[in-house]
Amino acid sequence: MNSLASFRPKSRIGTTSSSSSSFYARLLGSSIDASRTRSPANASDSLAVLSRCSSLVPARTLTGSSLFGFRNGSSASLSNLTGCGGNQGVARRFCSDAAAAERESMEYDVVIVGAGPAGLSAAIRLKQLCGEKGVDLSVCIVEKGAEVGAHIISGNVFEPRALDELLPEWKKEEVISSTHFPVDFMNSLPIDAPISVSVSSDKFWFLKKDRAFSLPSPFDNKNNYVISLSQLVRWLGSKAEEYGVEIYPGFAASEWIDLLSMLLYEAIKLAGRVTLFAEGCRGSLSEKIIKKYNLREKRNAQHQTYALGIKEVWEIDESKHQPGAVIHTLGWPLDQKTYGGSFLYHMSERQVAICLVVALNYKNPYLSPYDEFQKLKHHPAIKPILEDGTVVQYGARTLNEGGIQVSVCFLVFSWRSYYRVFGWLLKCTKNKGNTYGNEIRILGYGKSCIKHGTTDLHLIMGLFLEWPSVQYNSKSLASIKFSFTWIHSHILISFLPNSYLFRGKSPFTLKHGKPDHEATNVARSHSPIEYPKPDGVLSFDVPTSLHRSNTNHDHDQPAHLKLRDPEIPTKVNLPEYDGPESRYCPARVYEYVPEESGQLKLQINAQNCLHCKACDIKDPKQNIEWTVPEGGGGPGYSVM
């Protein structure tokens, strides 16, 4: 590792650091005089370093959110930033376009949009390369959450090999933190890495309504850890600041302007030679750029497919707590035509994470992912674990499921010449959001193969149970009858050869079928689903859960959820689909309320928004546009 002597001291994430004082001084128009380390005087030297660093971030790196970037010669693309400054106390201001042209500009060598695992690990690696090359490039990260980690939610069974390469000292910090030293000495040490609970058991269940059948686990979680990703991201933020990365939470990049400038809250232009977009699943700026530059077409990529994860963290009785225990499930409460599954992870400090993931290509418009999750907690194999416990936090987020071979767009674009930046991707088939990057391709076809089947049960179980010459004779499965016809030919010709023979580099591929929003059937094709009322013990209504997410938006800000055509909800969605937006949203942002005339009208409760992006994906006519609200708004996750 290179010396940190030349870098700025770290500060607490979520508070103003010394490295960001000049930024806020300019933003507020104050006379604070704070210097900031600049890039080399010779700009060509900076760009030469960047162009040589094809390993700008390691190929084997933390995954979790898509990241791509571009370069524009001497000036790179930027976005309009809006925000209330998180905890910085910045008041909202508005000014004319004429005034915008005269704004002061702050220039960086690299601007990163999003302080998640992708953006932070990229910034850290870039600063490490700077130390190795003997140069100092200025790196800035803007984050729409009020604090770093506030919008981060994941499983999370963490595979640490990428972190071993990026920050190998994290294990030393863990050893030191477990040793007793004087308080003053401990306070002077780096913040402990929140990675301490190793996986102790790994179970895979197929759920029927009243039973759980054990199956061989397809996951290899040896030497992995059960963690909170929001906590890990906070720690990564502190490490990034140690390297001299400037992080500005509470500011949302909302508008991207012709590869020329990024406007910061109508007050300052933020410009960078290289810009990396690490917004996560369905990033609003990323989607605009993908369409404008035809990045899917450049790679002949298909449309992306998505799932919605709804998660709670519970605190349970110590006698039931098994630190490191991992359980994954398929089957109930979802029907056999809906792809999905759940997990239950025993974390540290008597905490348990439980989550239901539902693929958004489900057909029944009456299905409510939120209510399916409430049903899951009443299963006789899960209920005893949660009984007498309390919910600590609630949240939801969509995730990419399309696969690296099928749905990943061209990750890099440029105004003049291409510039290589590695991408961060969710490895669905290993059920890990943050893992070792070079394994993504090996299992990339698995999700696509599975979703092509009649049901998740047909295809996943088929991998274990009914190959032509193999039978699995577990007594626990004696009561379940399987048919070979459930195993579709595309598994035989694609999944197995691709995984084991071609190692993820198969010359053939699969098609997704319809995009998720087109998969929704009209209401007359299905019967309404009657969900049980919440009991207030294991299952809860939406307002109760929403309160546990710490979600907050200023009520007087412009609406960030927009209808492209305000007539579609009442003329199409309600009569044809019976108002599915009132069910697919896990925060009840959308509800139909009667007007004085008795007619129903769509009401949007934008202040409830969890930033999950389900509405932007699942609306049958793609009529809802999710745009970023003022920075600092949204959920406030701390243990997710």
C-alpha positions as CSV (number, residue, x, y, z in Angstrom):
1,M,0.0,0.0,0.0
2,N,1.1,3.5,-0.7
3,S,1.7,6.0,2.0
4,L,-1.2,8.1,3.1
5,A,1.0,10.9,4.3
6,S,0.2,13.2,1.5
7,F,-3.6,12.8,1.8
8,R,-6.0,14.8,3.8
9,P,-7.2,13.5,7.3
10,K,-10.5,11.7,7.3
11,S,-13.7,13.1,8.9
12,R,-17.0,11.6,9.9
13,I,-19.2,10.7,7.0
14,G,-22.2,13.0,7.0
15,T,-20.4,16.0,8.4
16,T,-18.4,18.6,6.7
17,S,-14.7,17.6,6.2
18,S,-11.8,19.9,5.9
19,S,-11.5,18.7,2.3
20,S,-15.0,20.0,1.5
21,S,-14.9,23.3,3.3
22,S,-14.0,25.3,0.1
23,F,-16.9,23.6,-1.7
24,Y,-19.4,24.7,0.9
25,A,-17.7,28.1,1.2
26,R,-18.3,28.8,-2.5
27,L,-21.8,27.3,-2.3
28,L,-22.8,29.6,0.5
29,G,-20.9,32.6,-0.8
30,S,-19.0,33.0,2.4
31,S,-15.5,34.3,2.9
32,I,-14.1,31.1,4.3
33,D,-10.7,30.6,3.0
34,A,-9.9,26.9,2.7
35,S,-7.4,25.4,0.2
36,R,-7.9,22.3,-1.8
37,T,-5.3,20.1,-3.3
38,R,-5.4,20.5,-7.0
39,S,-4.5,18.3,-9.9
40,P,-1.1,18.5,-11.6
41,A,-0.4,21.8,-13.3
42,N,0.0,20.0,-16.6
43,A,-3.4,18.7,-17.5
44,S,-2.0,16.3,-20.1
45,D,-0.1,14.5,-17.3
46,S,-3.4,13.9,-15.5
47,L,-5.1,12.5,-18.6
48,A,-2.0,10.4,-19.4
49,V,-2.3,8.8,-16.0
50,L,-6.0,8.1,-16.6
51,S,-5.5,6.7,-20.0
52,R,-2.7,4.4,-18.8
53,C,-4.8,3.1,-16.0
54,S,-6.9,0.5,-17.8
55,S,-7.2,-0.9,-14.3
56,L,-8.8,2.3,-13.0
57,V,-10.7,-0.1,-10.8
58,P,-9.8,-3.8,-10.4
59,A,-11.5,-6.3,-12.7
60,R,-12.2,-8.2,-9.5
61,T,-13.9,-5.6,-7.4
62,L,-16.9,-4.8,-5.3
63,T,-20.2,-5.2,-7.2
64,G,-23.6,-3.8,-6.4
65,S,-24.5,-0.9,-8.7
66,S,-23.8,-0.4,-12.3
67,L,-21.0,2.1,-13.0
68,F,-19.9,3.6,-16.3
69,G,-18.2,6.8,-17.4
70,F,-16.9,9.0,-20.2
71,R,-14.2,11.4,-21.0
72,N,-14.5,14.7,-23.0
73,G,-11.0,15.8,-23.7
74,S,-10.4,18.8,-21.4
75,S,-13.9,19.0,-20.0
76,A,-16.2,16.1,-19.1
77,S,-20.0,15.7,-18.8
78,L,-21.7,16.8,-15.8
79,S,-25.2,17.0,-14.2
80,N,-27.4,19.5,-12.5
81,L,-27.3,18.9,-8.7
82,T,-30.1,19.8,-6.4
83,G,-30.1,19.5,-2.7
84,C,-30.7,20.9,0.7
85,G,-27.2,19.9,1.7
86,G,-28.1,17.1,4.0
87,N,-26.9,18.1,7.4
88,Q,-25.1,21.1,6.0
89,G,-27.9,23.5,6.4
90,V,-27.9,24.8,2.9
91,A,-31.1,26.7,2.0
92,R,-32.9,26.2,-1.2
93,R,-32.5,28.9,-3.9
94,F,-33.6,29.3,-7.4
95,C,-32.2,31.6,-10.2
96,S,-32.7,32.3,-13.9
97,D,-30.9,30.7,-16.8
98,A,-29.0,33.9,-17.4
99,A,-27.6,33.8,-13.9
100,A,-26.7,30.1,-14.4
101,A,-24.3,31.1,-17.2
102,E,-22.3,33.2,-14.8
103,R,-21.9,30.7,-12.0
104,E,-18.5,29.9,-10.6
105,S,-17.1,26.5,-11.7
106,M,-15.3,24.0,-9.6
107,E,-13.2,21.6,-11.6
108,Y,-12.1,18.0,-10.7
109,D,-10.2,15.4,-12.6
110,V,-12.9,12.8,-11.7
111,V,-16.5,13.3,-10.6
112,I,-18.4,10.3,-9.4
113,V,-22.2,10.3,-9.0
114,G,-23.2,8.0,-6.2
115,A,-21.4,7.0,-2.9
116,G,-22.3,3.4,-3.0
117,P,-19.9,0.4,-3.0
118,A,-19.2,1.0,-6.7
119,G,-18.4,4.7,-6.6
120,L,-16.4,4.5,-3.3
121,S,-14.3,1.6,-4.4
122,A,-13.6,3.3,-7.7
123,A,-12.5,6.5,-5.9
124,I,-10.3,4.6,-3.5
125,R,-8.6,2.6,-6.3
126,L,-8.0,5.7,-8.4
127,K,-6.3,7.4,-5.4
128,Q,-4.2,4.3,-4.8
129,L,-3.1,4.4,-8.5
130,C,-2.3,8.1,-8.1
131,G,0.0,7.2,-5.2
132,E,1.7,4.5,-7.2
133,K,2.2,6.9,-10.2
134,G,3.3,9.9,-8.1
135,V,0.5,12.2,-9.2
136,D,-2.5,13.7,-7.4
137,L,-5.8,13.7,-9.2
138,S,-8.7,15.4,-7.5
139,V,-11.7,13.1,-7.0
140,C,-15.2,14.2,-6.0
141,I,-18.3,12.1,-5.1
142,V,-21.8,13.5,-4.9
143,E,-24.4,11.5,-3.1
144,K,-28.2,12.2,-2.9
145,G,-28.6,10.5,0.5
146,A,-28.4,12.7,3.6
147,E,-25.4,10.7,4.7
148,V,-23.2,8.1,3.0
149,G,-25.0,4.8,3.4
150,A,-28.5,6.3,4.0
151,H,-29.9,4.9,0.7
152,I,-28.0,1.6,0.7
153,I,-29.9,-1.6,1.2
154,S,-28.9,-5.2,0.3
155,G,-28.9,-8.8,1.6
156,N,-26.0,-9.1,2.4
157,V,-23.8,-12.2,2.3
158,F,-20.5,-10.6,1.6
159,E,-17.6,-12.2,-0.4
160,P,-14.5,-10.4,0.8
161,R,-11.9,-11.3,-1.8
162,A,-12.3,-8.0,-3.7
163,L,-12.0,-6.0,-0.4
164,D,-8.9,-8.1,0.4
165,E,-7.3,-6.7,-2.8
166,L,-8.7,-3.1,-2.5
167,L,-8.1,-2.6,1.2
168,P,-6.1,-5.6,2.7
169,E,-5.6,-3.8,6.0
170,W,-9.3,-4.3,6.9
171,K,-8.5,-7.6,8.6
172,K,-5.9,-6.0,10.7
173,E,-8.4,-3.4,11.9
174,E,-10.7,-6.3,12.9
175,V,-8.0,-8.0,14.9
176,I,-7.2,-4.7,16.7
177,S,-10.8,-3.9,17.5
178,S,-11.2,-7.3,19.2
179,T,-8.3,-6.6,21.5
180,H,-8.6,-4.5,24.7
181,F,-6.7,-1.3,24.6
182,P,-7.1,2.1,26.4
183,V,-10.0,4.2,25.1
184,D,-7.8,7.0,23.9
185,F,-5.7,4.7,21.9
186,M,-8.7,2.9,20.4
187,N,-10.2,6.3,19.4
188,S,-7.0,7.1,17.5
189,L,-7.3,4.0,15.3
190,P,-9.1,3.7,12.0
191,I,-12.9,2.9,12.1
192,D,-13.4,-0.8,12.4
193,A,-14.6,-2.6,9.2
194,P,-18.1,-3.8,10.0
195,I,-17.3,-7.3,8.8
196,S,-17.2,-9.8,11.7
197,V,-19.9,-12.4,11.4
198,S,-18.8,-15.2,9.2
199,V,-21.3,-17.6,7.6
200,S,-21.8,-20.5,10.1
201,S,-24.5,-22.5,8.2
202,D,-26.1,-22.4,4.8
203,K,-29.6,-23.8,4.2
204,F,-31.8,-23.9,1.1
205,W,-35.5,-24.5,1.5
206,F,-38.4,-25.0,-0.8
207,L,-41.5,-23.7,1.0
208,K,-45.0,-25.0,0.7
209,K,-47.7,-23.2,2.7
210,D,-47.2,-25.3,5.8
211,R,-43.9,-27.0,5.3
212,A,-40.2,-26.4,4.4
213,F,-38.3,-29.0,2.4
214,S,-34.5,-28.9,2.6
215,L,-32.6,-28.9,-0.7
216,P,-28.9,-29.0,-1.5
217,S,-27.7,-25.4,-1.4
218,P,-26.5,-24.0,-4.8
219,F,-24.6,-21.3,-3.0
220,D,-21.0,-21.5,-1.8
221,N,-20.7,-19.2,1.2
222,K,-17.6,-20.6,2.8
223,N,-15.4,-17.8,4.1
224,N,-18.1,-15.2,3.5
225,Y,-19.7,-12.8,6.0
226,V,-23.2,-11.7,6.9
227,I,-23.1,-7.9,7.0
228,S,-25.1,-4.7,6.7
229,L,-24.2,-3.0,3.4
230,S,-25.2,0.4,4.6
231,Q,-22.7,0.1,7.4
232,L,-20.0,-1.2,5.1
233,V,-20.5,1.8,2.8
234,R,-20.1,4.2,5.7
235,W,-16.8,2.6,6.5
236,L,-15.7,2.7,2.8
237,G,-16.6,6.4,2.9
238,S,-14.3,7.0,5.8
239,K,-11.5,5.1,4.0
240,A,-12.1,7.2,0.8
241,E,-11.7,10.4,2.7
242,E,-8.5,9.1,4.2
243,Y,-7.2,8.9,0.6
244,G,-8.3,12.5,-0.1
245,V,-11.6,11.8,-1.9
246,E,-14.1,14.7,-1.4
247,I,-17.6,13.4,-0.6
248,Y,-20.6,15.6,-0.6
249,P,-23.7,13.9,0.8
250,G,-27.1,15.5,0.5
251,F,-26.7,16.6,-3.2
252,A,-28.5,14.9,-6.0
253,A,-27.4,14.9,-9.6
254,S,-30.7,15.6,-11.4
255,E,-29.9,17.0,-14.8
256,W,-27.1,16.2,-17.3
257,I,-26.2,18.9,-19.7
258,D,-24.6,18.0,-23.1
259,L,-21.3,16.7,-21.7
260,L,-20.4,20.2,-20.7
261,S,-21.2,21.0,-17.1
262,M,-22.8,19.8,-13.9
263,L,-24.8,22.4,-12.1
264,L,-24.7,22.2,-8.4
265,Y,-27.9,23.3,-6.8
266,E,-28.3,26.3,-9.1
267,A,-25.2,27.8,-7.5
268,I,-22.0,26.2,-8.8
269,K,-20.9,24.3,-11.8
270,L,-19.1,21.1,-11.0
271,A,-16.9,19.9,-13.9
272,G,-14.7,16.9,-14.3
273,R,-12.4,15.5,-17.0
274,V,-13.9,12.0,-16.3
275,T,-17.3,11.3,-14.9
276,L,-18.4,7.9,-13.5
277,F,-22.1,7.2,-12.9
278,A,-22.5,4.8,-10.0
279,E,-26.2,5.5,-9.3
280,G,-27.3,1.9,-8.7
281,C,-30.2,0.1,-10.3
282,R,-32.3,2.2,-12.7
283,G,-30.2,5.3,-12.1
284,S,-32.1,8.3,-13.5
285,L,-29.1,9.9,-15.2
286,S,-27.8,6.6,-16.4
287,E,-31.0,5.7,-18.1
288,K,-31.0,9.0,-20.0
289,I,-27.4,8.6,-21.1
290,I,-28.0,4.9,-22.2
291,K,-30.9,6.1,-24.4
292,K,-29.2,9.2,-25.8
293,Y,-26.0,7.3,-26.8
294,N,-27.7,4.0,-27.7
295,L,-25.4,2.1,-25.3
296,R,-27.6,-1.0,-25.4
297,E,-27.5,-1.1,-29.1
298,K,-23.7,-0.7,-29.2
299,R,-23.4,-4.0,-27.3
300,N,-26.5,-5.6,-28.9
301,A,-27.8,-5.9,-25.4
302,Q,-31.4,-6.7,-24.6
303,H,-33.6,-4.7,-22.2
304,Q,-32.8,-5.0,-18.5
305,T,-35.0,-7.1,-16.2
306,Y,-35.6,-6.3,-12.6
307,A,-36.8,-7.6,-9.2
308,L,-38.1,-5.8,-6.1
309,G,-36.6,-6.7,-2.7
310,I,-38.6,-5.9,0.5
311,K,-36.6,-6.2,3.6
312,E,-36.8,-5.9,7.4
313,V,-34.2,-6.1,10.1
314,W,-35.4,-7.6,13.4
315,E,-33.9,-7.9,16.8
316,I,-34.8,-11.3,18.2
317,D,-34.4,-13.3,21.4
318,E,-30.8,-14.3,22.1
319,S,-31.8,-17.9,22.6
320,K,-32.9,-18.0,18.9
321,H,-30.0,-16.1,17.5
322,Q,-27.4,-18.1,15.5
323,P,-24.8,-15.6,14.2
324,G,-23.9,-16.3,10.6
325,A,-26.8,-18.7,9.9
326,V,-28.0,-18.2,6.3
327,I,-31.3,-19.5,4.8
328,H,-32.5,-19.0,1.3
329,T,-36.0,-20.1,0.1
330,L,-38.1,-20.7,-3.0
331,G,-41.8,-21.3,-3.4
332,W,-44.5,-20.0,-1.1
333,P,-45.8,-17.3,-0.6
334,L,-45.4,-16.8,-4.4
335,D,-47.4,-18.8,-6.9
336,Q,-45.8,-21.1,-9.4
337,K,-46.0,-18.5,-12.2
338,T,-44.1,-15.9,-10.2
339,Y,-40.3,-15.9,-10.0
340,G,-38.8,-15.0,-6.6
341,G,-37.5,-16.2,-3.3
342,S,-36.5,-15.1,0.2
343,F,-33.6,-15.0,2.6
344,L,-33.1,-14.9,6.3
345,Y,-29.7,-14.0,7.6
346,H,-28.5,-13.9,11.2
347,M,-26.4,-10.8,11.7
348,S,-24.6,-9.5,14.7
349,E,-26.1,-8.2,18.0
350,R,-29.2,-10.4,17.9
351,Q,-30.3,-9.0,14.6
352,V,-31.9,-11.0,11.7
353,A,-32.4,-9.7,8.2
354,I,-35.4,-11.1,6.3
355,C,-36.3,-10.2,2.7
356,L,-38.6,-11.3,-0.1
357,V,-37.5,-10.7,-3.7
358,V,-40.1,-10.7,-6.4
359,A,-39.2,-10.5,-10.1
360,L,-41.1,-7.6,-11.7
361,N,-42.1,-9.7,-14.7
362,Y,-45.0,-11.1,-12.7
363,K,-48.3,-11.2,-14.7
364,N,-51.0,-10.8,-12.1
365,P,-51.9,-7.1,-11.6
366,Y,-53.5,-7.9,-8.2
367,L,-50.2,-9.2,-6.8
368,S,-48.8,-7.0,-4.0
369,P,-45.1,-7.7,-3.2
370,Y,-45.5,-5.9,0.1
371,D,-48.4,-8.1,1.2
372,E,-46.6,-11.2,0.0
373,F,-43.7,-10.3,2.2
374,Q,-46.1,-10.0,5.2
375,K,-47.4,-13.5,4.5
376,L,-43.9,-14.9,4.4
377,K,-43.3,-14.0,8.0
378,H,-46.2,-16.2,9.1
379,H,-44.7,-19.4,7.6
380,P,-44.3,-22.0,10.3
381,A,-40.6,-22.4,9.6
382,I,-40.0,-18.6,9.9
383,K,-42.5,-17.5,12.4
384,P,-40.8,-19.0,15.5
385,I,-37.6,-17.2,14.7
386,L,-39.3,-13.8,14.7
387,E,-41.8,-14.3,17.5
388,D,-41.2,-12.0,20.5
389,G,-38.8,-9.9,18.4
390,T,-39.1,-6.3,17.3
391,V,-38.6,-4.7,13.9
392,V,-35.6,-2.4,13.8
393,Q,-35.8,-1.1,10.2
394,Y,-37.8,-1.5,6.9
395,G,-36.8,-0.8,3.3
396,A,-37.2,-1.8,-0.3
397,R,-35.2,-1.5,-3.5
398,T,-35.2,-2.8,-7.1
399,L,-32.2,-4.8,-8.4
400,N,-30.9,-5.7,-11.9
401,E,-31.5,-9.3,-12.9
402,G,-30.8,-9.3,-16.7
403,G,-27.4,-10.9,-16.6
404,I,-24.0,-9.7,-17.9
405,Q,-24.2,-11.5,-21.3
406,V,-27.8,-10.4,-22.0
407,S,-28.6,-7.0,-20.5
408,V,-25.5,-5.0,-19.7
409,C,-25.1,-2.0,-22.0
410,F,-21.9,-0.6,-23.3
411,L,-20.4,0.7,-20.1
412,V,-18.2,3.5,-21.5
413,F,-18.9,6.4,-23.8
414,S,-16.9,9.5,-24.8
415,W,-17.3,12.8,-26.5
416,R,-14.2,12.1,-28.7
417,S,-12.6,8.8,-27.8
418,Y,-13.5,5.8,-25.7
419,Y,-12.2,5.4,-22.3
420,R,-12.3,2.1,-20.4
421,V,-14.0,1.9,-17.1
422,F,-14.9,-1.4,-15.5
423,G,-18.6,-1.9,-14.4
424,W,-20.1,-3.1,-11.2
425,L,-22.8,-5.6,-11.6
426,L,-25.2,-7.6,-9.4
427,K,-24.4,-11.3,-9.4
428,C,-27.9,-12.7,-9.2
429,T,-27.3,-16.4,-9.4
430,K,-25.0,-16.3,-6.4
431,N,-27.5,-14.1,-4.6
432,K,-24.8,-11.6,-3.6
433,G,-24.9,-7.8,-4.3
434,N,-21.2,-7.3,-3.6
435,T,-18.8,-9.9,-4.6
436,Y,-15.9,-11.0,-6.8
437,G,-16.3,-9.4,-10.2
438,N,-14.6,-12.1,-12.4
439,E,-17.2,-14.7,-11.4
440,I,-20.2,-12.8,-12.7
441,R,-19.8,-14.0,-16.2
442,I,-19.6,-17.7,-15.2
443,L,-23.1,-17.8,-13.8
444,G,-24.6,-15.0,-15.9
445,Y,-27.0,-17.2,-17.8
446,G,-28.5,-18.8,-14.8
447,K,-31.1,-16.1,-14.1
448,S,-32.1,-15.9,-17.7
449,C,-32.5,-19.7,-18.0
450,I,-34.6,-19.8,-14.8
451,K,-36.9,-17.0,-15.8
452,H,-37.6,-18.7,-19.1
453,G,-39.2,-21.6,-17.3
454,T,-42.8,-22.1,-16.5
455,T,-42.0,-21.5,-12.8
456,D,-39.0,-20.9,-10.7
457,L,-39.7,-24.3,-9.0
458,H,-39.6,-26.1,-12.4
459,L,-36.2,-24.8,-13.4
460,I,-34.3,-24.4,-10.1
461,M,-35.4,-27.7,-8.8
462,G,-34.8,-29.3,-12.1
463,L,-31.1,-28.5,-11.8
464,F,-30.9,-30.7,-8.7
465,L,-33.6,-33.3,-9.2
466,E,-34.4,-34.5,-12.7
467,W,-31.6,-34.6,-15.1
468,P,-32.1,-37.7,-17.4
469,S,-29.8,-40.0,-15.6
470,V,-29.9,-38.5,-12.1
471,Q,-32.4,-38.8,-9.3
472,Y,-32.1,-37.1,-5.9
473,N,-33.5,-39.5,-3.3
474,S,-33.9,-37.2,-0.2
475,K,-36.6,-38.4,2.1
476,S,-37.6,-34.8,2.7
477,L,-38.7,-34.7,-1.0
478,A,-40.6,-37.9,-1.1
479,S,-43.9,-36.3,-1.1
480,I,-43.1,-34.0,-4.1
481,K,-43.5,-35.3,-7.6
482,F,-41.5,-33.9,-10.4
483,S,-41.8,-34.3,-14.1
484,F,-38.9,-34.3,-16.6
485,T,-41.1,-32.2,-18.9
486,W,-40.5,-29.3,-16.5
487,I,-36.9,-29.1,-17.5
488,H,-36.8,-27.0,-20.6
489,S,-34.3,-27.7,-23.4
490,H,-32.6,-24.3,-23.0
491,I,-31.2,-25.4,-19.7
492,L,-29.6,-28.4,-21.3
493,I,-28.2,-26.5,-24.2
494,S,-27.3,-23.2,-22.5
495,F,-27.0,-23.1,-18.7
496,L,-24.9,-26.2,-18.1
497,P,-22.5,-25.8,-21.1
498,N,-22.1,-22.1,-20.4
499,S,-21.4,-22.6,-16.7
500,Y,-19.1,-25.6,-16.8
501,L,-17.7,-25.8,-20.4
502,F,-17.5,-22.2,-21.7
503,R,-17.1,-20.6,-18.2
504,G,-19.4,-17.8,-19.0
505,K,-18.2,-17.1,-22.6
506,S,-20.7,-19.1,-24.5
507,P,-21.1,-18.2,-28.2
508,F,-24.9,-18.3,-27.9
509,T,-27.4,-16.5,-25.7
510,L,-31.0,-16.4,-24.6
511,K,-33.8,-13.9,-25.0
512,H,-35.7,-12.2,-22.2
513,G,-39.1,-12.0,-23.7
514,K,-41.2,-9.0,-22.8
515,P,-40.0,-6.1,-20.7
516,D,-41.3,-6.2,-17.1
517,H,-43.9,-3.6,-17.7
518,E,-45.3,-5.4,-20.7
519,A,-45.6,-8.7,-18.8
520,T,-48.5,-7.4,-16.7
521,N,-51.8,-8.9,-17.8
522,V,-55.1,-7.0,-17.8
523,A,-57.2,-7.4,-14.7
524,R,-60.0,-9.5,-16.3
525,S,-57.5,-12.3,-16.7
526,H,-57.1,-12.7,-13.0
527,S,-59.0,-12.7,-9.8
528,P,-58.3,-10.2,-7.0
529,I,-56.1,-11.6,-4.2
530,E,-57.4,-11.3,-0.7
531,Y,-54.5,-10.7,1.6
532,P,-54.9,-11.2,5.4
533,K,-55.0,-8.1,7.6
534,P,-51.7,-7.4,9.5
535,D,-51.7,-8.6,13.0
536,G,-49.3,-5.9,14.3
537,V,-47.0,-8.6,15.7
538,L,-45.4,-10.2,12.7
539,S,-47.1,-8.4,9.9
540,F,-47.7,-4.6,9.7
541,D,-49.5,-2.0,7.6
542,V,-47.6,0.2,5.3
543,P,-47.5,3.4,7.4
544,T,-46.0,1.5,10.3
545,S,-43.3,0.0,8.1
546,L,-42.7,3.3,6.4
547,H,-42.0,5.0,9.7
548,R,-39.3,2.4,10.3
549,S,-37.5,3.4,7.1
550,N,-36.8,6.9,8.4
551,T,-38.1,8.3,5.1
552,N,-38.4,12.0,4.8
553,H,-38.9,14.6,2.1
554,D,-39.6,18.3,2.3
555,H,-43.3,18.7,1.6
556,D,-42.9,22.0,-0.3
557,Q,-40.4,20.7,-2.9
558,P,-41.3,20.1,-6.5
559,A,-42.8,16.7,-7.2
560,H,-40.2,14.2,-8.2
561,L,-42.7,11.5,-9.4
562,K,-44.1,12.7,-12.7
563,L,-46.8,11.5,-15.0
564,R,-46.0,11.7,-18.7
565,D,-49.7,11.7,-19.4
566,P,-52.0,12.6,-16.5
567,E,-55.0,10.9,-18.2
568,I,-53.5,7.4,-18.4
569,P,-54.2,6.4,-14.7
570,T,-57.9,7.0,-15.0
571,K,-58.3,6.0,-18.7
572,V,-56.0,3.0,-18.9
573,N,-54.5,1.8,-15.6
574,L,-57.6,1.8,-13.5
575,P,-60.2,0.4,-16.0
576,E,-57.8,-2.1,-17.6
577,Y,-55.4,-3.1,-14.8
578,D,-57.5,-2.1,-11.7
579,G,-54.8,0.4,-10.6
580,P,-51.7,-1.8,-10.2
581,E,-49.6,1.2,-9.0
582,S,-51.4,1.0,-5.7
583,R,-50.1,-2.5,-5.2
584,Y,-46.6,-2.8,-6.7
585,C,-45.3,0.2,-4.7
586,P,-44.0,-0.9,-1.3
587,A,-44.6,2.5,0.3
588,R,-48.2,3.2,-0.9
589,V,-47.0,6.3,-2.8
590,Y,-49.9,5.8,-5.3
591,E,-53.5,5.5,-4.3
592,Y,-56.8,6.0,-6.0
593,V,-59.1,8.4,-4.0
594,P,-62.7,9.4,-4.8
595,E,-63.4,13.0,-6.0
596,E,-66.5,14.9,-5.1
597,S,-68.1,13.5,-8.3
598,G,-67.4,10.0,-7.0
599,Q,-64.9,9.2,-9.7
600,L,-61.6,7.8,-8.6
601,K,-58.4,9.8,-9.2
602,L,-54.8,8.9,-8.7
603,Q,-53.1,10.6,-5.7
604,I,-49.3,10.6,-5.5
605,N,-47.9,10.7,-2.0
606,A,-44.3,11.5,-3.1
607,Q,-43.2,12.2,0.5
608,N,-43.5,8.4,1.2
609,C,-41.1,7.4,-1.6
610,L,-38.4,4.9,-0.7
611,H,-36.5,5.5,-3.9
612,C,-37.0,1.8,-4.9
613,K,-37.8,2.7,-8.6
614,A,-40.4,0.0,-8.9
615,C,-42.9,2.5,-10.4
616,D,-40.5,3.6,-13.0
617,I,-40.1,0.0,-14.1
618,K,-43.5,-1.7,-13.6
619,D,-46.0,0.9,-14.7
620,P,-47.8,-0.9,-17.6
621,K,-47.6,2.1,-20.0
622,Q,-44.3,3.5,-18.7
623,N,-46.2,6.6,-17.7
624,I,-44.4,7.3,-14.4
625,E,-41.0,9.0,-14.5
626,W,-38.9,8.8,-11.4
627,T,-36.7,11.9,-11.0
628,V,-34.4,12.7,-8.2
629,P,-35.9,14.8,-5.4
630,E,-34.0,17.4,-3.5
631,G,-30.8,16.0,-2.0
632,G,-31.0,14.6,1.5
633,G,-34.5,13.3,1.0
634,G,-35.6,9.7,1.0
635,P,-34.9,6.8,3.4
636,G,-32.4,6.9,6.2
637,Y,-31.1,3.4,6.4
638,S,-28.5,2.5,9.1
639,V,-28.5,-1.3,9.4
640,M,-29.7,-2.3,5.9
